[in-house]
Amino acid sequence: MATVFEIHDVDYAPRDLPGQTPFAATLLRRIPGEDRPDYWLARLESPLLWEERSATRRQVTHVIVCSRYEGTTITDDMQGMVVGIAYVTDDSLLEDDALDFRKCRYVAIGTATTRRHG
């Protein structure tokens, strides 16, 4: 079963992101980066709207998340885990074997909790 998590608050975020929380996403797969092996690609349940610096609004459908603190790891049982969040800005990243930082934009620190199904 896929892991669905919610980001229920954000910090150091673009001004349009706090009003879109909480938001949910499904972990798709681990994707290694140049600096660490444990980034995760996730698909958003509903797209987020992002107003770029140029005042262009675009929809974001996928994010990259990673644990913020050394010694913590994204799991299927996260409870208030602090994570870094990046928007996927180039959909070709969805097929890549490694994280290319030119294809995403770091946007915020958030708190992630696995959604419980009942």
CNS distance restraints for C-alpha pairs under 8 A (distance, minus, plus):
assign (resid   2 and name CA) (resid  26 and name CA) 6.59 0.50 0.50
assign (resid   2 and name CA) (resid  27 and name CA) 6.71 0.50 0.50
assign (resid   2 and name CA) (resid  28 and name CA) 7.59 0.50 0.50
assign (resid   3 and name CA) (resid  26 and name CA) 5.62 0.50 0.50
assign (resid   3 and name CA) (resid  27 and name CA) 5.61 0.50 0.50
assign (resid   3 and name CA) (resid  76 and name CA) 5.52 0.50 0.50
assign (resid   3 and name CA) (resid 114 and name CA) 7.02 0.50 0.50
assign (resid   3 and name CA) (resid 115 and name CA) 7.87 0.50 0.50
assign (resid   4 and name CA) (resid  24 and name CA) 6.78 0.50 0.50
assign (resid   4 and name CA) (resid  25 and name CA) 5.59 0.50 0.50
assign (resid   4 and name CA) (resid  26 and name CA) 4.35 0.50 0.50
assign (resid   4 and name CA) (resid  27 and name CA) 6.46 0.50 0.50
assign (resid   4 and name CA) (resid 114 and name CA) 5.93 0.50 0.50
assign (resid   4 and name CA) (resid 115 and name CA) 5.66 0.50 0.50
assign (resid   5 and name CA) (resid  24 and name CA) 5.56 0.50 0.50
assign (resid   5 and name CA) (resid  25 and name CA) 5.62 0.50 0.50
assign (resid   5 and name CA) (resid  26 and name CA) 6.41 0.50 0.50
assign (resid   5 and name CA) (resid  27 and name CA) 7.85 0.50 0.50
assign (resid   5 and name CA) (resid  78 and name CA) 7.88 0.50 0.50
assign (resid   5 and name CA) (resid 112 and name CA) 6.30 0.50 0.50
assign (resid   5 and name CA) (resid 113 and name CA) 5.41 0.50 0.50
assign (resid   5 and name CA) (resid 114 and name CA) 4.09 0.50 0.50
assign (resid   5 and name CA) (resid 115 and name CA) 5.03 0.50 0.50
assign (resid   6 and name CA) (resid  22 and name CA) 6.37 0.50 0.50
assign (resid   6 and name CA) (resid  23 and name CA) 5.53 0.50 0.50
assign (resid   6 and name CA) (resid  24 and name CA) 4.27 0.50 0.50
assign (resid   6 and name CA) (resid  25 and name CA) 6.48 0.50 0.50
assign (resid   6 and name CA) (resid 112 and name CA) 5.48 0.50 0.50
assign (resid   6 and name CA) (resid 113 and name CA) 5.43 0.50 0.50
assign (resid   6 and name CA) (resid 114 and name CA) 6.30 0.50 0.50
assign (resid   6 and name CA) (resid 115 and name CA) 6.37 0.50 0.50
assign (resid   7 and name CA) (resid  21 and name CA) 6.75 0.50 0.50
assign (resid   7 and name CA) (resid  22 and name CA) 5.44 0.50 0.50
assign (resid   7 and name CA) (resid  23 and name CA) 5.52 0.50 0.50
assign (resid   7 and name CA) (resid  24 and name CA) 6.31 0.50 0.50
assign (resid   7 and name CA) (resid 110 and name CA) 6.08 0.50 0.50
assign (resid   7 and name CA) (resid 111 and name CA) 5.42 0.50 0.50
assign (resid   7 and name CA) (resid 112 and name CA) 4.60 0.50 0.50
assign (resid   7 and name CA) (resid 113 and name CA) 6.71 0.50 0.50
assign (resid   8 and name CA) (resid  21 and name CA) 5.67 0.50 0.50
assign (resid   8 and name CA) (resid  22 and name CA) 4.27 0.50 0.50
assign (resid   8 and name CA) (resid  23 and name CA) 6.77 0.50 0.50
assign (resid   8 and name CA) (resid 110 and name CA) 7.26 0.50 0.50
assign (resid   8 and name CA) (resid 111 and name CA) 6.00 0.50 0.50
assign (resid   8 and name CA) (resid 112 and name CA) 6.62 0.50 0.50
assign (resid   8 and name CA) (resid 113 and name CA) 7.78 0.50 0.50
assign (resid   9 and name CA) (resid  18 and name CA) 6.91 0.50 0.50
assign (resid   9 and name CA) (resid  21 and name CA) 6.22 0.50 0.50
assign (resid   9 and name CA) (resid  22 and name CA) 6.57 0.50 0.50
assign (resid   9 and name CA) (resid 110 and name CA) 5.57 0.50 0.50
assign (resid   9 and name CA) (resid 111 and name CA) 5.72 0.50 0.50
assign (resid  10 and name CA) (resid  17 and name CA) 7.64 0.50 0.50
assign (resid  10 and name CA) (resid  18 and name CA) 6.18 0.50 0.50
assign (resid  10 and name CA) (resid  21 and name CA) 7.74 0.50 0.50
assign (resid  10 and name CA) (resid 108 and name CA) 6.30 0.50 0.50
assign (resid  10 and name CA) (resid 109 and name CA) 5.54 0.50 0.50
assign (resid  10 and name CA) (resid 110 and name CA) 4.21 0.50 0.50
assign (resid  10 and name CA) (resid 111 and name CA) 6.67 0.50 0.50
assign (resid  11 and name CA) (resid 108 and name CA) 5.89 0.50 0.50
assign (resid  11 and name CA) (resid 109 and name CA) 5.23 0.50 0.50
assign (resid  11 and name CA) (resid 110 and name CA) 6.26 0.50 0.50
assign (resid  12 and name CA) (resid 107 and name CA) 7.50 0.50 0.50
assign (resid  12 and name CA) (resid 108 and name CA) 5.28 0.50 0.50
assign (resid  12 and name CA) (resid 109 and name CA) 6.32 0.50 0.50
assign (resid  13 and name CA) (resid  17 and name CA) 6.30 0.50 0.50
assign (resid  13 and name CA) (resid  18 and name CA) 7.26 0.50 0.50
assign (resid  13 and name CA) (resid 107 and name CA) 5.62 0.50 0.50
assign (resid  13 and name CA) (resid 108 and name CA) 4.45 0.50 0.50
assign (resid  13 and name CA) (resid 109 and name CA) 7.08 0.50 0.50
assign (resid  14 and name CA) (resid  18 and name CA) 7.82 0.50 0.50
assign (resid  14 and name CA) (resid 107 and name CA) 6.63 0.50 0.50
assign (resid  14 and name CA) (resid 108 and name CA) 7.43 0.50 0.50
assign (resid  16 and name CA) (resid  20 and name CA) 7.18 0.50 0.50
assign (resid  16 and name CA) (resid  49 and name CA) 7.68 0.50 0.50
assign (resid  16 and name CA) (resid  50 and name CA) 6.78 0.50 0.50
assign (resid  16 and name CA) (resid  51 and name CA) 7.11 0.50 0.50
assign (resid  17 and name CA) (resid  21 and name CA) 6.84 0.50 0.50
assign (resid  17 and name CA) (resid  48 and name CA) 7.95 0.50 0.50
assign (resid  17 and name CA) (resid  49 and name CA) 7.92 0.50 0.50
assign (resid  17 and name CA) (resid  50 and name CA) 7.50 0.50 0.50
assign (resid  20 and name CA) (resid  48 and name CA) 7.14 0.50 0.50
assign (resid  23 and name CA) (resid  44 and name CA) 7.63 0.50 0.50
assign (resid  23 and name CA) (resid  45 and name CA) 7.57 0.50 0.50
assign (resid  23 and name CA) (resid  46 and name CA) 7.64 0.50 0.50
assign (resid  24 and name CA) (resid  44 and name CA) 5.96 0.50 0.50
assign (resid  24 and name CA) (resid  45 and name CA) 5.62 0.50 0.50
assign (resid  24 and name CA) (resid  46 and name CA) 7.57 0.50 0.50
assign (resid  25 and name CA) (resid  42 and name CA) 5.87 0.50 0.50
assign (resid  25 and name CA) (resid  43 and name CA) 5.26 0.50 0.50
assign (resid  25 and name CA) (resid  44 and name CA) 4.10 0.50 0.50
assign (resid  25 and name CA) (resid  45 and name CA) 5.33 0.50 0.50
assign (resid  26 and name CA) (resid  42 and name CA) 5.20 0.50 0.50
assign (resid  26 and name CA) (resid  43 and name CA) 5.25 0.50 0.50
assign (resid  26 and name CA) (resid  44 and name CA) 6.48 0.50 0.50
assign (resid  26 and name CA) (resid  45 and name CA) 7.31 0.50 0.50
assign (resid  27 and name CA) (resid  40 and name CA) 6.68 0.50 0.50
assign (resid  27 and name CA) (resid  41 and name CA) 6.15 0.50 0.50
assign (resid  27 and name CA) (resid  42 and name CA) 4.34 0.50 0.50
assign (resid  27 and name CA) (resid  43 and name CA) 6.68 0.50 0.50
assign (resid  28 and name CA) (resid  40 and name CA) 7.23 0.50 0.50
assign (resid  28 and name CA) (resid  41 and name CA) 5.59 0.50 0.50
assign (resid  28 and name CA) (resid  42 and name CA) 5.18 0.50 0.50
assign (resid  28 and name CA) (resid  43 and name CA) 6.85 0.50 0.50
assign (resid  29 and name CA) (resid  40 and name CA) 5.74 0.50 0.50
assign (resid  29 and name CA) (resid  41 and name CA) 5.56 0.50 0.50
assign (resid  29 and name CA) (resid  42 and name CA) 7.32 0.50 0.50
assign (resid  30 and name CA) (resid  37 and name CA) 7.91 0.50 0.50
assign (resid  30 and name CA) (resid  38 and name CA) 6.12 0.50 0.50
assign (resid  30 and name CA) (resid  39 and name CA) 5.73 0.50 0.50
assign (resid  30 and name CA) (resid  40 and name CA) 4.40 0.50 0.50
assign (resid  30 and name CA) (resid  41 and name CA) 6.28 0.50 0.50
assign (resid  31 and name CA) (resid  37 and name CA) 6.80 0.50 0.50
assign (resid  31 and name CA) (resid  38 and name CA) 6.46 0.50 0.50
assign (resid  31 and name CA) (resid  39 and name CA) 5.26 0.50 0.50
assign (resid  31 and name CA) (resid  40 and name CA) 5.54 0.50 0.50
assign (resid  31 and name CA) (resid  41 and name CA) 6.60 0.50 0.50
assign (resid  31 and name CA) (resid  97 and name CA) 6.57 0.50 0.50
assign (resid  31 and name CA) (resid  98 and name CA) 5.47 0.50 0.50
assign (resid  31 and name CA) (resid  99 and name CA) 5.95 0.50 0.50
assign (resid  32 and name CA) (resid  36 and name CA) 6.25 0.50 0.50
assign (resid  32 and name CA) (resid  37 and name CA) 3.98 0.50 0.50
assign (resid  32 and name CA) (resid  38 and name CA) 5.71 0.50 0.50
assign (resid  32 and name CA) (resid  39 and name CA) 5.83 0.50 0.50
assign (resid  32 and name CA) (resid  97 and name CA) 7.64 0.50 0.50
assign (resid  32 and name CA) (resid  98 and name CA) 5.12 0.50 0.50
assign (resid  32 and name CA) (resid  99 and name CA) 5.80 0.50 0.50
assign (resid  33 and name CA) (resid  37 and name CA) 5.66 0.50 0.50
assign (resid  33 and name CA) (resid  38 and name CA) 7.54 0.50 0.50
assign (resid  33 and name CA) (resid  39 and name CA) 6.81 0.50 0.50
assign (resid  33 and name CA) (resid  98 and name CA) 5.84 0.50 0.50
assign (resid  33 and name CA) (resid  99 and name CA) 4.72 0.50 0.50
assign (resid  33 and name CA) (resid 100 and name CA) 7.09 0.50 0.50
assign (resid  34 and name CA) (resid  99 and name CA) 7.46 0.50 0.50
assign (resid  38 and name CA) (resid  66 and name CA) 6.61 0.50 0.50
assign (resid  38 and name CA) (resid  73 and name CA) 7.77 0.50 0.50
assign (resid  39 and name CA) (resid  64 and name CA) 6.58 0.50 0.50
assign (resid  39 and name CA) (resid  65 and name CA) 5.86 0.50 0.50
assign (resid  39 and name CA) (resid  66 and name CA) 4.84 0.50 0.50
assign (resid  39 and name CA) (resid  67 and name CA) 7.93 0.50 0.50
assign (resid  39 and name CA) (resid  99 and name CA) 7.87 0.50 0.50
assign (resid  40 and name CA) (resid  64 and name CA) 5.46 0.50 0.50
assign (resid  40 and name CA) (resid  65 and name CA) 5.25 0.50 0.50
assign (resid  40 and name CA) (resid  66 and name CA) 6.24 0.50 0.50
assign (resid  41 and name CA) (resid  62 and name CA) 7.13 0.50 0.50
assign (resid  41 and name CA) (resid  63 and name CA) 6.04 0.50 0.50
assign (resid  41 and name CA) (resid  64 and name CA) 4.74 0.50 0.50
assign (resid  41 and name CA) (resid  65 and name CA) 6.67 0.50 0.50
assign (resid  41 and name CA) (resid  94 and name CA) 7.78 0.50 0.50
assign (resid  42 and name CA) (resid  62 and name CA) 5.61 0.50 0.50
assign (resid  42 and name CA) (resid  63 and name CA) 5.34 0.50 0.50
assign (resid  42 and name CA) (resid  64 and name CA) 6.13 0.50 0.50
assign (resid  42 and name CA) (resid  65 and name CA) 7.37 0.50 0.50
assign (resid  43 and name CA) (resid  61 and name CA) 6.13 0.50 0.50
assign (resid  43 and name CA) (resid  62 and name CA) 4.49 0.50 0.50
assign (resid  43 and name CA) (resid  63 and name CA) 6.52 0.50 0.50
assign (resid  44 and name CA) (resid  48 and name CA) 7.83 0.50 0.50
assign (resid  44 and name CA) (resid  61 and name CA) 5.39 0.50 0.50
assign (resid  44 and name CA) (resid  62 and name CA) 5.48 0.50 0.50
assign (resid  44 and name CA) (resid  63 and name CA) 7.16 0.50 0.50
assign (resid  45 and name CA) (resid  61 and name CA) 7.97 0.50 0.50
assign (resid  46 and name CA) (resid  61 and name CA) 7.11 0.50 0.50
assign (resid  47 and name CA) (resid  59 and name CA) 5.77 0.50 0.50
assign (resid  47 and name CA) (resid  60 and name CA) 5.27 0.50 0.50
assign (resid  47 and name CA) (resid  61 and name CA) 4.74 0.50 0.50
assign (resid  47 and name CA) (resid  62 and name CA) 7.86 0.50 0.50
assign (resid  48 and name CA) (resid  59 and name CA) 5.59 0.50 0.50
assign (resid  48 and name CA) (resid  60 and name CA) 5.09 0.50 0.50
assign (resid  48 and name CA) (resid  61 and name CA) 6.74 0.50 0.50
assign (resid  49 and name CA) (resid  57 and name CA) 6.54 0.50 0.50
assign (resid  49 and name CA) (resid  58 and name CA) 5.73 0.50 0.50
assign (resid  49 and name CA) (resid  59 and name CA) 4.73 0.50 0.50
assign (resid  49 and name CA) (resid  60 and name CA) 6.24 0.50 0.50
assign (resid  50 and name CA) (resid  57 and name CA) 5.47 0.50 0.50
assign (resid  50 and name CA) (resid  58 and name CA) 5.37 0.50 0.50
assign (resid  50 and name CA) (resid  59 and name CA) 6.23 0.50 0.50
assign (resid  50 and name CA) (resid  60 and name CA) 6.95 0.50 0.50
assign (resid  51 and name CA) (resid  55 and name CA) 5.57 0.50 0.50
assign (resid  51 and name CA) (resid  56 and name CA) 5.54 0.50 0.50
assign (resid  51 and name CA) (resid  57 and name CA) 4.35 0.50 0.50
assign (resid  51 and name CA) (resid  58 and name CA) 6.53 0.50 0.50
assign (resid  52 and name CA) (resid  56 and name CA) 5.41 0.50 0.50
assign (resid  52 and name CA) (resid  57 and name CA) 6.29 0.50 0.50
assign (resid  52 and name CA) (resid  58 and name CA) 7.73 0.50 0.50
assign (resid  60 and name CA) (resid  87 and name CA) 6.55 0.50 0.50
assign (resid  60 and name CA) (resid  88 and name CA) 6.91 0.50 0.50
assign (resid  60 and name CA) (resid  89 and name CA) 7.39 0.50 0.50
assign (resid  61 and name CA) (resid  88 and name CA) 7.59 0.50 0.50
assign (resid  62 and name CA) (resid  87 and name CA) 6.45 0.50 0.50
assign (resid  62 and name CA) (resid  88 and name CA) 5.53 0.50 0.50
assign (resid  63 and name CA) (resid  85 and name CA) 6.65 0.50 0.50
assign (resid  63 and name CA) (resid  86 and name CA) 5.50 0.50 0.50
assign (resid  63 and name CA) (resid  87 and name CA) 4.61 0.50 0.50
assign (resid  63 and name CA) (resid  88 and name CA) 5.28 0.50 0.50
assign (resid  64 and name CA) (resid  85 and name CA) 5.82 0.50 0.50
assign (resid  64 and name CA) (resid  86 and name CA) 5.02 0.50 0.50
assign (resid  64 and name CA) (resid  87 and name CA) 6.38 0.50 0.50
assign (resid  64 and name CA) (resid  88 and name CA) 6.74 0.50 0.50
assign (resid  64 and name CA) (resid 104 and name CA) 7.81 0.50 0.50
assign (resid  65 and name CA) (resid  83 and name CA) 6.23 0.50 0.50
assign (resid  65 and name CA) (resid  84 and name CA) 5.49 0.50 0.50
assign (resid  65 and name CA) (resid  85 and name CA) 4.83 0.50 0.50
assign (resid  65 and name CA) (resid  86 and name CA) 6.50 0.50 0.50
assign (resid  66 and name CA) (resid  73 and name CA) 7.84 0.50 0.50
assign (resid  66 and name CA) (resid  74 and name CA) 6.89 0.50 0.50
assign (resid  66 and name CA) (resid  83 and name CA) 5.33 0.50 0.50
assign (resid  66 and name CA) (resid  84 and name CA) 5.32 0.50 0.50
assign (resid  66 and name CA) (resid  85 and name CA) 7.03 0.50 0.50
assign (resid  67 and name CA) (resid  72 and name CA) 6.07 0.50 0.50
assign (resid  67 and name CA) (resid  73 and name CA) 5.70 0.50 0.50
assign (resid  67 and name CA) (resid  74 and name CA) 6.00 0.50 0.50
assign (resid  67 and name CA) (resid  81 and name CA) 7.23 0.50 0.50
assign (resid  67 and name CA) (resid  82 and name CA) 6.23 0.50 0.50
assign (resid  67 and name CA) (resid  83 and name CA) 4.47 0.50 0.50
assign (resid  67 and name CA) (resid  84 and name CA) 6.34 0.50 0.50
assign (resid  68 and name CA) (resid  72 and name CA) 7.59 0.50 0.50
assign (resid  68 and name CA) (resid  82 and name CA) 5.58 0.50 0.50
assign (resid  68 and name CA) (resid  83 and name CA) 4.69 0.50 0.50
assign (resid  68 and name CA) (resid  84 and name CA) 5.66 0.50 0.50
assign (resid  68 and name CA) (resid 109 and name CA) 7.87 0.50 0.50
assign (resid  69 and name CA) (resid  82 and name CA) 7.38 0.50 0.50
assign (resid  69 and name CA) (resid  83 and name CA) 7.97 0.50 0.50
assign (resid  74 and name CA) (resid  78 and name CA) 6.73 0.50 0.50
assign (resid  74 and name CA) (resid  81 and name CA) 7.88 0.50 0.50
assign (resid  76 and name CA) (resid 114 and name CA) 6.50 0.50 0.50
assign (resid  77 and name CA) (resid 113 and name CA) 7.47 0.50 0.50
assign (resid  77 and name CA) (resid 114 and name CA) 5.56 0.50 0.50
assign (resid  78 and name CA) (resid 112 and name CA) 6.57 0.50 0.50
assign (resid  78 and name CA) (resid 113 and name CA) 4.90 0.50 0.50
assign (resid  78 and name CA) (resid 114 and name CA) 5.10 0.50 0.50
assign (resid  79 and name CA) (resid 112 and name CA) 6.69 0.50 0.50
assign (resid  79 and name CA) (resid 113 and name CA) 4.53 0.50 0.50
assign (resid  79 and name CA) (resid 114 and name CA) 6.47 0.50 0.50
assign (resid  80 and name CA) (resid 111 and name CA) 5.35 0.50 0.50
assign (resid  80 and name CA) (resid 112 and name CA) 5.28 0.50 0.50
assign (resid  80 and name CA) (resid 113 and name CA) 5.19 0.50 0.50
assign (resid  81 and name CA) (resid 111 and name CA) 5.37 0.50 0.50
assign (resid  81 and name CA) (resid 112 and name CA) 5.09 0.50 0.50
assign (resid  81 and name CA) (resid 113 and name CA) 6.57 0.50 0.50
assign (resid  82 and name CA) (resid 109 and name CA) 6.90 0.50 0.50
assign (resid  82 and name CA) (resid 110 and name CA) 5.71 0.50 0.50
assign (resid  82 and name CA) (resid 111 and name CA) 4.61 0.50 0.50
assign (resid  82 and name CA) (resid 112 and name CA) 6.35 0.50 0.50
assign (resid  83 and name CA) (resid 109 and name CA) 5.71 0.50 0.50
assign (resid  83 and name CA) (resid 110 and name CA) 5.33 0.50 0.50
assign (resid  83 and name CA) (resid 111 and name CA) 6.08 0.50 0.50
assign (resid  83 and name CA) (resid 112 and name CA) 6.74 0.50 0.50
assign (resid  84 and name CA) (resid 106 and name CA) 7.56 0.50 0.50
assign (resid  84 and name CA) (resid 107 and name CA) 7.96 0.50 0.50
assign (resid  84 and name CA) (resid 108 and name CA) 6.06 0.50 0.50
assign (resid  84 and name CA) (resid 109 and name CA) 4.66 0.50 0.50
assign (resid  84 and name CA) (resid 110 and name CA) 6.34 0.50 0.50
assign (resid  85 and name CA) (resid 106 and name CA) 5.96 0.50 0.50
assign (resid  85 and name CA) (resid 107 and name CA) 5.91 0.50 0.50
assign (resid  85 and name CA) (resid 108 and name CA) 5.26 0.50 0.50
assign (resid  85 and name CA) (resid 109 and name CA) 5.96 0.50 0.50
assign (resid  85 and name CA) (resid 110 and name CA) 6.86 0.50 0.50
assign (resid  86 and name CA) (resid 104 and name CA) 6.07 0.50 0.50
assign (resid  86 and name CA) (resid 105 and name CA) 5.04 0.50 0.50
assign (resid  86 and name CA) (resid 106 and name CA) 3.86 0.50 0.50
assign (resid  86 and name CA) (resid 107 and name CA) 5.27 0.50 0.50
assign (resid  86 and name CA) (resid 108 and name CA) 7.02 0.50 0.50
assign (resid  87 and name CA) (resid 104 and name CA) 5.38 0.50 0.50
assign (resid  87 and name CA) (resid 105 and name CA) 5.16 0.50 0.50
assign (resid  87 and name CA) (resid 106 and name CA) 6.34 0.50 0.50
assign (resid  87 and name CA) (resid 107 and name CA) 6.82 0.50 0.50
assign (resid  88 and name CA) (resid  93 and name CA) 7.36 0.50 0.50
assign (resid  88 and name CA) (resid 103 and name CA) 6.17 0.50 0.50
assign (resid  88 and name CA) (resid 104 and name CA) 4.28 0.50 0.50
assign (resid  88 and name CA) (resid 105 and name CA) 6.57 0.50 0.50
assign (resid  89 and name CA) (resid 103 and name CA) 5.39 0.50 0.50
assign (resid  89 and name CA) (resid 104 and name CA) 4.83 0.50 0.50
assign (resid  89 and name CA) (resid 105 and name CA) 6.68 0.50 0.50
assign (resid  90 and name CA) (resid 103 and name CA) 4.87 0.50 0.50
assign (resid  90 and name CA) (resid 104 and name CA) 6.69 0.50 0.50
assign (resid  91 and name CA) (resid  95 and name CA) 7.98 0.50 0.50
assign (resid  91 and name CA) (resid 103 and name CA) 7.79 0.50 0.50
assign (resid  92 and name CA) (resid  96 and name CA) 6.80 0.50 0.50
assign (resid  92 and name CA) (resid 103 and name CA) 7.90 0.50 0.50
assign (resid  93 and name CA) (resid  99 and name CA) 7.18 0.50 0.50
assign (resid  93 and name CA) (resid 100 and name CA) 7.17 0.50 0.50
assign (resid  93 and name CA) (resid 103 and name CA) 6.29 0.50 0.50
assign (resid 100 and name CA) (resid 104 and name CA) 7.41 0.50 0.50
assign (resid 101 and name CA) (resid 105 and name CA) 7.35 0.50 0.50
